[in-house]
Amino acid sequence: TIGYEILARWQHPTRGLLLPNLFIPIAEDTGNIGELTYHLLARAVRDAKDRSPQTFLSLNVSPRQFGDPMLAARIMSILTEAGFPPQRLEIEITETAVVQRLDEAKVMLESLHNLGIRIALDDFGTGYAGLHHLRELQFDTLKIDRSFITNMLENPEEAKIVEAIVG
C-alpha cells in the first residue's frame, strides 16, 4: 500500500450507509462542503499520522472549495495541528475546477505546492483540460478517468488513449 484516499460515507441511523453521490451535492449546495472536507481531513491525518512515512493520503476538493482563497491555509493548519507532514498529502481536483478559473487555479496550485502538498488532476480526459493546461499547471499525478480504464483491455482504441496519456 502506497496511499489511501479519503472518502466520505455517511452511516445514517435509519437509512443505513449513504454513498457520497446522495449527500455531497447537498453539502455543496448548502455551502457545507468545506467544513465536511476539513472534518474528514482532520480525522484522516490523525488516523494516518503514525502509519508508514512512505504512505500518503489523497483528498478530493470540490470545485467550489478550490476557489476558496483560504484553502491552503486551512489545510496547512489541520496538518500542523495533527503533526502530519504536508508531503504526505495529495489534493485531487477535477478538470472542471481548474478550467473554470484558470488564473485562480494557478495561484492555488502554487500555494499548495509551496507547502509541499502534491496535486492530482482527477478524472483526466473528461473533456475540459487539454495539453495546454497540463503545460501551464503543475500536477504531480494524472488520474485517468474511469471511462478510459474500464474497457481498455477489450477496446484497443481506449488502450491507445491510456497508453498515450501514460507515455
PyMOL commands that set and color helices and strands:
alter all, ss='L'
color gray80, all
select helices_A, chain A and resi 20-29+33-48+63-66+71-82+86-88+95-100+102-114+131-136+146-149+156-166
alter helices_A, ss='H'
color red, helices_A
select strands_A, chain A and resi 3-6+10-12+16-18+56-60+89-94+118-124+141-144
alter strands_A, ss='S'
color yellow, strands_A
deselect
rebuild
show_as cartoon
